[in-house]
Amino acid sequence: MDAYCVKCKQKTEMKDPQEVTMKNGRKAMKGKCPTCGTGLYRILSK
């Protein structure tokens, strides 16, 4: 799963991705940037 890293300013492949459910019931993927270790978050489509 690709996500945009704000620190690296580029799209990167998530490290250790996990599917989570947000408060409003939508699904999202949560992981870390392999380069800098910053948390990445990507909202999935319905």
N, C-alpha and C positions, 0 to 999 in steps of 0.2 A: 504494500500500500504506500503510495507516494503522498507526501504532505509538504507544505511550504515551511521552511525554517526561517524565522524572522532574524535570527542572529547571523546565519550564513548567507541569507538573501538568495536562496535557491531551493528548488524542489529536491527532496532527498527521500530515499527509501526508509521507512520507519523501522526502528530496531525494537524488538519485543512488543509488537502491536497487540492490543487488547480491545475487544468490543465492549463498550459501556453504554448505558442508557442514561440520557440526561433527564433533568427534572420534568421537562415537558413531554417526555415519552419518546423522543426521537433517539435513534441510534447514532453512535459516533465511534471512531477509532482513536485510541490514545496510545502513544508510544514515545520513543526518544530519538533524537538525531544522532546518527552514528559518528558524526564528525565532532560536534561540540557538546553533546549530551543534553541539550535543551529539550524540554517537553514539547511534543507535537500533538496536535489535535485536529481531526478532520471529521466534519459532520457528513454522515452518509445520506443518500437519497432515500425516499420512502419506499 
